Amino acid sequence: MRPLTVLTGIVLGSSAATTFGLAATLVVFVVLGDEHPQFRSERPLLAVYLAIFVGLTALAGASFIGLAKERPWRRWAQAALWATLCLLAAIYWQTRG
């Protein structure tokens, strides 16, 4: 396996794990929303980040398949994946301050 395929697999696994964690947290917040009002205010932002990571996971999955099977569209999938990662990093650093 090529190094870029391995790196893409790591991004795929990390984004899938983050997506699962965000989804589980959202379920808990929905279930406990009546008992803890502060959870209700967190749900919209949590849902946005869940949607972002679902998209990132889908892009990483498509990119991984494209690289592993050497599809002709693999470069476009890689470009979309890395652009999305850069955008996500920019969002993160912008909201930190």
C-alpha positions, 0 to 999 in steps of 0.5 A: 500500500502506498503512503498516501493511501495509508495516510488517507486510511488514517484520516478515514478512521479518525473522521469515522471515530469522531463522527460516531462520537459526535452522533453519540453525544448528540443522542445523549443531548437529545435524550437529556435535553429536558432535564438539562436545559444547557444541553438544548443550547449546544445541540445546533452547533453539535449537529453542524459539526456532526454534518461536517464530519459526516461529509469528511468521512464520506470524502475520506472513504471515497478517496481511500477507495479511489486510491486503493483501486487506482480509479481515474478520479482519485486525484479529485477525491484527494483534492476535495479531502485535503481542501476540506481538512484545511477548511476544517482546520481554519474553522477550528483555529478561527473559533479558538480565539 
